[in-house]
Amino acid sequence: MSDRFAELSQPVGPVWKQISGHLGPVIRFLSSCDCSVTLAPILAARRLSEEVPTASVREHELQGGTNMVISRATIAVTAAVAFAAAGTGAAFASDATSSTARATQECQPGTLKATTTQLGTEQAAMNHAGTFLKLTNTGNVTCVLSGYAGLALEGGGHTALPTQTEHGDTYFATDPGPHDVTLQAGDSAYADLVWTHTGADTAAAHYLQISPTGGNAHSTVPFEQDVDNGDLSVTAWSDTPPAV
């Protein structure tokens, strides 16, 4: 038992002696739990019980009134314990809220791996071509992602190519719009990526930089495509692949 609970286990006066006997299990629980408990109400009730004069208790005993004195003191201490327990519950609730906040923290770029994938579909029509972007949470905690991917084309030798990205509907898919996507460990988010290849001012891409939300941190993946004017269109991240 910790020092701060030791005082409660030392009965002082006949009233507290009987009360502490009943509250023993409660006090032992509070002393052993890993929680934040304020003892001020309990200690105040203890001091209150000590103010009941011993002579008065003896007098009430002779008159059969000890139970009345004990009952009033018990009510005071019970209320104090309930108040302290409420503080414990609040601490637990606060811990739970903190845990939830930690569990839904924003995804960090270092824990996200980006790739391209067809997912068994073919996006090709009227000089348009497309693929899915896939972003996987490789960390060990749940996180939240929202918005659009940042994209940049690279040529041979990873040279930068002029790139313009349009956010919204693509030729093949409807944009769900920016919204929170919760990714548990191992889960993936998806977006649709589309470009044209008519031969107009073609950017001969070899690689594609994919930033989860447009920051500097990014993944670089193979991307052997001819892209008109370096123009790309992309939908917002979603927890399921966009319908195409």
Phi, psi and chi 1 to 4 in degrees:
 res  aa     phi    psi   chi1   chi2   chi3   chi4
   1 MET       -  135.3 -178.2  176.8  -65.4      -
   2 SER   -72.2  160.3   61.9      -      -      -
   3 ASP   -58.8  -35.7  -68.3  -18.1      -      -
   4 ARG   -70.6  -16.7   67.1 -165.0 -171.9  110.5
   5 PHE   -98.7  -10.2  -72.3   93.4      -      -
   6 ALA   -60.2  -38.1      -      -      -      -
   7 GLU   -61.5  -34.0 -177.0 -179.5   -7.6      -
   8 LEU   -69.6  -24.4  -64.9  179.0      -      -
   9 SER   -87.1    0.0   63.2      -      -      -
  10 GLN  -103.8   99.8  -60.4  172.0    4.4      -
  11 PRO   -65.5  131.1   21.5  -30.7      -      -
  12 VAL  -127.6  115.0  176.2      -      -      -
  13 GLY    88.8  153.9      -      -      -      -
  14 PRO   -66.0  -31.9   24.8  -34.8      -      -
  15 VAL   -68.2  -54.6  176.3      -      -      -
  16 TRP   -64.7  -31.3 -178.2 -101.2      -      -
  17 LYS   -58.1  -44.5 -177.5  175.8 -178.6  178.9
  18 GLN   -73.7  -40.1  -66.3 -168.0   39.5      -
  19 ILE   -65.0  -45.9  -67.3  172.5      -      -
  20 SER   -63.1  -28.5   61.9      -      -      -
  21 GLY   -62.8  -39.6      -      -      -      -
  22 HIS   -73.3  -32.9  -67.3  -68.2      -      -
  23 LEU   -89.7   -0.1  -65.1 -179.4      -      -
  24 GLY   -49.3  -50.8      -      -      -      -
  25 PRO   -60.7  -37.4  -24.8   35.5      -      -
  26 VAL   -65.3  -45.5  176.6      -      -      -
  27 ILE   -63.7  -40.3  -65.6  172.7      -      -
  28 ARG   -64.3  -37.9  -75.1 -166.7  -65.2  -86.0
  29 PHE   -63.5  -47.6  165.5   74.6      -      -
  30 LEU   -63.1  -32.0  -66.0  177.7      -      -
  31 SER   -76.3  -23.6   66.7      -      -      -
  32 SER  -100.2  -18.7   61.4      -      -      -
  33 CYS   -75.3  147.8   74.9      -      -      -
  34 ASP   -89.3   73.2 -176.5   17.0      -      -
  35 CYS  -148.1  168.3   52.2      -      -      -
  36 SER   -95.6  117.2  175.1      -      -      -
  37 VAL  -129.4  133.4  179.8      -      -      -
  38 THR   -92.8  127.9  174.5      -      -      -
  39 LEU   -95.0   -5.0  -61.3 -177.7      -      -
  40 ALA   -54.0  -47.0      -      -      -      -
  41 PRO   -63.2  -39.3  -21.6   34.2      -      -
  42 ILE   -67.1  -44.3  -58.2  176.8      -      -
  43 LEU   -65.0  -35.6  -68.6  173.6      -      -
  44 ALA   -64.7  -41.8      -      -      -      -
  45 ALA   -65.5  -35.1      -      -      -      -
  46 ARG   -63.2  -45.0 -177.6  178.7 -173.9  -84.9
  47 ARG   -63.7  -36.7  -73.1 -168.6  -65.0  -89.2
  48 LEU   -61.7  -41.0  178.9   62.1      -      -
  49 SER   -65.5  -30.9   73.7      -      -      -
  50 GLU   -71.9  -19.4  -65.4  170.0   10.1      -
  51 GLU   -78.6   -8.9  -66.4  175.1    1.7      -
  52 VAL   -75.6  112.8  177.7      -      -      -
  53 PRO   -60.5  140.4  -18.9   31.6      -      -
  54 THR   -59.4  -39.6  -58.4      -      -      -
  55 ALA   -59.8  -39.8      -      -      -      -
  56 SER   -65.0  -39.0  -64.1      -      -      -
  57 VAL   -63.3  -43.3  173.4      -      -      -
  58 ARG   -63.0  -39.4  -68.2 -161.5 -178.4  110.1
  59 GLU   -62.8  -43.0  179.5 -178.6  -13.8      -
  60 HIS   -67.5  -32.2  -78.7  -71.2      -      -
  61 GLU   -62.2  -42.8  -74.6  175.5  -14.7      -
  62 LEU   -64.5  -30.3  -66.4  174.9      -      -
  63 GLN   -95.4    5.5  -61.1  174.6    1.8      -
  64 GLY    73.2   22.4      -      -      -      -
  65 GLY  -106.3    8.6      -      -      -      -
  66 THR   -59.9  -38.4  -56.2      -      -      -
  67 ASN   -59.3  -33.8  -72.1  -23.0      -      -
  68 MET   -66.7  -44.0  177.8 -175.6   67.8      -
  69 VAL   -64.0  -46.5  176.4      -      -      -
  70 ILE   -62.5  -39.9  -62.1  -63.1      -      -
  71 SER   -61.3  -45.0  175.9      -      -      -
  72 ARG   -64.5  -43.4  -69.8  177.2  178.8  174.6
  73 ALA   -65.4  -38.4      -      -      -      -
  74 THR   -62.1  -40.3  -59.2      -      -      -
  75 ILE   -60.1  -44.1  -68.2  172.7      -      -
  76 ALA   -62.3  -45.7      -      -      -      -
  77 VAL   -69.5  -40.1  175.7      -      -      -
  78 THR   -59.2  -42.4  -58.2      -      -      -
  79 ALA   -62.2  -39.6      -      -      -      -
  80 ALA   -64.5  -42.9      -      -      -      -
  81 VAL   -63.9  -40.7  171.5      -      -      -
  82 ALA   -61.9  -40.3      -      -      -      -
  83 PHE   -63.2  -43.5 -178.6   66.2      -      -
  84 ALA   -65.0  -41.4      -      -      -      -
  85 ALA   -64.1  -34.5      -      -      -      -
  86 ALA   -62.3  -38.1      -      -      -      -
  87 GLY   -63.4  -38.1      -      -      -      -
  88 THR   -63.4  -45.0  -56.3      -      -      -
  89 GLY   -61.4  -40.3      -      -      -      -
  90 ALA   -62.2  -38.1      -      -      -      -
  91 ALA   -64.9  -42.6      -      -      -      -
  92 PHE   -62.5  -42.8  -74.6  153.3      -      -
  93 ALA   -62.2  -40.5      -      -      -      -
  94 SER   -63.2  -41.8  176.8      -      -      -
  95 ASP   -63.1  -40.6  -71.0  -16.3      -      -
  96 ALA   -64.5  -41.5      -      -      -      -
  97 THR   -62.9  -42.2  -58.6      -      -      -
  98 SER   -62.6  -40.3  -61.7      -      -      -
  99 SER   -63.4  -41.0  -63.1      -      -      -
 100 THR   -63.7  -42.7  -58.5      -      -      -
 101 ALA   -61.2  -42.4      -      -      -      -
 102 ARG   -65.4  -36.4  -71.3 -167.8  -64.0  -89.1
 103 ALA   -69.5  -25.7      -      -      -      -
 104 THR  -111.2   32.2   56.2      -      -      -
 105 GLN   -69.0  161.1   63.8 -178.2  -38.9      -
 106 GLU   -65.1  137.2 -176.6  177.6  -11.1      -
 107 CYS   -61.5  135.5  -65.9      -      -      -
 108 GLN   -94.3  136.4  -58.9  -57.3  -52.7      -
 109 PRO   -52.5  -34.8  -26.9   35.2      -      -
 110 GLY   -67.1  -15.4      -      -      -      -
 111 THR  -105.0    7.9   63.4      -      -      -
 112 LEU  -115.5  132.0  -61.5  172.3      -      -
 113 LYS  -116.6  124.3  178.8 -177.4  178.6 -178.6
 114 ALA  -104.4  140.5      -      -      -      -
 115 THR  -144.1  172.2   58.2      -      -      -
 116 THR  -111.6  148.9   59.3      -      -      -
 117 THR  -156.0  147.5  177.9      -      -      -
 118 GLN   -90.1  -20.9  -67.2  -65.5  -23.2      -
 119 LEU    53.5   35.9  -65.0  177.6      -      -
 120 GLY    76.8    9.9      -      -      -      -
 121 THR  -113.6  167.4   65.3      -      -      -
 122 GLU  -129.2  118.4 -177.9  179.4    2.9      -
 123 GLN  -105.4   97.3  -62.3 -174.2   58.7      -
 124 ALA  -157.4  120.5      -      -      -      -
 125 ALA  -172.7  138.1      -      -      -      -
 126 MET    49.7   52.0  -58.3  -66.3  -67.2      -
 127 ASN    64.0   13.8  -66.6  -41.4      -      -
 128 HIS  -104.4  146.4  -71.4   78.4      -      -
 129 ALA  -139.0  153.3      -      -      -      -
 130 GLY  -153.8  166.8      -      -      -      -
 131 THR  -153.9  168.3 -171.8      -      -      -
 132 PHE   -97.1  143.8  -66.7  113.1      -      -
 133 LEU   -94.1  137.1  -57.8  179.3      -      -
 134 LYS  -125.4  127.7  179.8  179.6  179.3 -179.3
 135 LEU  -122.7  115.8 -167.4   65.6      -      -
 136 THR  -109.1  135.3  -58.0      -      -      -
 137 ASN   -79.4  105.7  177.8    9.7      -      -
 138 THR   -93.0    1.6   62.2      -      -      -
 139 GLY   -81.1 -174.1      -      -      -      -
 140 ASN  -113.0   12.3   54.6   13.2      -      -
 141 VAL  -129.1  153.9  -62.3      -      -      -
 142 THR   -72.9  140.5  -59.5      -      -      -
 143 CYS  -144.1  170.2   62.3      -      -      -
 144 VAL  -120.0  138.2  174.3      -      -      -
 145 LEU  -129.1  147.1  173.1   78.0      -      -
 146 SER  -155.5  158.8   65.4      -      -      -
 147 GLY   102.7 -154.3      -      -      -      -
 148 TYR  -120.2  152.2  -63.4   87.5      -      -
 149 ALA   -72.9  145.2      -      -      -      -
 150 GLY   -90.2  133.3      -      -      -      -
 151 LEU  -128.0  145.9  -56.1  169.9      -      -
 152 ALA  -151.8  133.1      -      -      -      -
 153 LEU   -86.8  146.3  -62.0  169.8      -      -
 154 GLU  -127.5  143.7  -66.5 -177.1   -5.7      -
 155 GLY   -93.9 -161.4      -      -      -      -
 156 GLY   -60.5  142.3      -      -      -      -
 157 GLY    69.9   16.9      -      -      -      -
 158 HIS    62.3   29.9  -66.3  -79.7      -      -
 159 THR   -73.3  142.6   56.2      -      -      -
 160 ALA   -71.4  138.2      -      -      -      -
 161 LEU  -116.4  143.3  -62.6  176.7      -      -
 162 PRO   -55.6  130.0  -23.9   34.9      -      -
 163 THR  -136.9  132.6  -53.0      -      -      -
 164 GLN  -122.6  131.8  -67.4   74.8 -127.9      -
 165 THR  -119.5  129.0  -56.3      -      -      -
 166 GLU  -105.7  129.5 -179.9  179.8   -4.6      -
 167 HIS   -93.6  133.7  -62.3  162.0      -      -
 168 GLY   140.9 -155.5      -      -      -      -
 169 ASP   -62.3  145.2  -65.2  -14.9      -      -
 170 THR  -104.4  180.0   68.5      -      -      -
 171 TYR   -62.6  -27.8 -173.4   81.5      -      -
 172 PHE  -109.1  -20.3  -59.7  103.1      -      -
 173 ALA  -136.7  151.8      -      -      -      -
 174 THR   -88.9  136.3  -60.3      -      -      -
 175 ASP   -76.5  124.8 -179.7   28.8      -      -
 176 PRO   -75.1  -11.2   29.5  -35.3      -      -
 177 GLY    80.6  157.5      -      -      -      -
 178 PRO   -61.5  132.9  -20.4   33.0      -      -
 179 HIS  -161.2  160.2   61.4  -75.6      -      -
 180 ASP   -70.1  132.3  -73.8  -11.9      -      -
 181 VAL  -120.2  116.8  179.2      -      -      -
 182 THR   -89.7  124.3  -59.4      -      -      -
 183 LEU  -116.1  112.0  -62.4  178.7      -      -
 184 GLN   -75.4  167.2  -63.0 -177.9    5.6      -
 185 ALA   -54.9  125.9      -      -      -      -
 186 GLY    91.0  -13.0      -      -      -      -
 187 ASP   -76.1  161.2  -76.7   -5.4      -      -
 188 SER  -130.5  150.3  -61.7      -      -      -
 189 ALA  -110.1  157.5      -      -      -      -
 190 TYR  -134.6  154.1  -60.1   87.3      -      -
 191 ALA  -148.3  157.0      -      -      -      -
 192 ASP  -100.6  133.0 -168.8   45.4      -      -
 193 LEU  -120.7  128.1  170.8   65.2      -      -
 194 VAL  -136.8  149.2  173.8      -      -      -
 195 TRP  -149.6  168.7   61.2   95.5      -      -
 196 THR  -111.5  160.7   60.6      -      -      -
 197 HIS  -144.0   61.3   49.4   85.6      -      -
 198 THR   -85.2  -13.9   63.8      -      -      -
 199 GLY   101.6    4.3      -      -      -      -
 200 ALA   -82.1  113.3      -      -      -      -
 201 ASP    45.3   55.4  -65.8  -34.6      -      -
 202 THR   -65.0  134.2  -62.6      -      -      -
 203 ALA   -99.7  112.2      -      -      -      -
 204 ALA   -82.0   92.8      -      -      -      -
 205 ALA   -85.6  146.6      -      -      -      -
 206 HIS  -119.0  -24.8  -68.7  -94.2      -      -
 207 TYR  -141.2  160.1  -57.0   96.5      -      -
 208 LEU  -132.3  124.8  176.7   66.5      -      -
 209 GLN   -85.6  131.4  -67.6 -178.4   10.9      -
 210 ILE  -123.6  112.9  -53.2  172.5      -      -
 211 SER  -101.8  131.4  168.6      -      -      -
 212 PRO   -51.1  -44.4  -28.5   36.2      -      -
 213 THR  -136.8   22.9   55.4      -      -      -
 214 GLY    94.5    6.4      -      -      -      -
 215 GLY   -83.1 -171.6      -      -      -      -
 216 ASN   -73.9  -33.0  -68.9  -31.1      -      -
 217 ALA   -68.9  132.4      -      -      -      -
 218 HIS  -155.5  164.2   61.4  -89.3      -      -
 219 SER  -105.4  146.3  -60.2      -      -      -
 220 THR  -116.1  123.1  -58.6      -      -      -
 221 VAL  -124.3  153.9  -60.3      -      -      -
 222 PRO   -59.8  139.8  -23.0   34.5      -      -
 223 PHE  -155.9   79.2 -168.4   71.9      -      -
 224 GLU   -85.6   85.9  -60.9  -74.8  -15.5      -
 225 GLN  -142.4  147.2  -58.4  -69.4  -19.4      -
 226 ASP   -92.9  122.1  -69.6  -24.3      -      -
 227 VAL  -120.4  118.2 -179.9      -      -      -
 228 ASP   -59.2  123.2  -71.5  -14.4      -      -
 229 ASN    58.3   10.9  -56.4  -56.5      -      -
 230 GLY    68.8   22.8      -      -      -      -
 231 ASP   -91.9  128.9  -67.1  -22.3      -      -
 232 LEU  -124.8  147.8  -57.1  169.6      -      -
 233 SER  -124.5  141.8   59.5      -      -      -
 234 VAL  -146.5  145.0   67.1      -      -      -
 235 THR   -90.3  168.4   61.7      -      -      -
 236 ALA   -71.9  158.7      -      -      -      -
 237 TRP   -63.2  143.6  -66.9  113.7      -      -
 238 SER  -142.7  160.3 -177.3      -      -      -
 239 ASP   -81.2   -6.0   57.6   -2.7      -      -
 240 THR  -131.8  153.0   57.3      -      -      -
 241 PRO   -62.6  136.2  -22.1   33.3      -      -
 242 PRO   -58.7  144.0  -21.2   33.4      -      -
 243 ALA   -71.9  130.6      -      -      -      -
 244 VAL  -127.2      -  -64.5      -      -      -
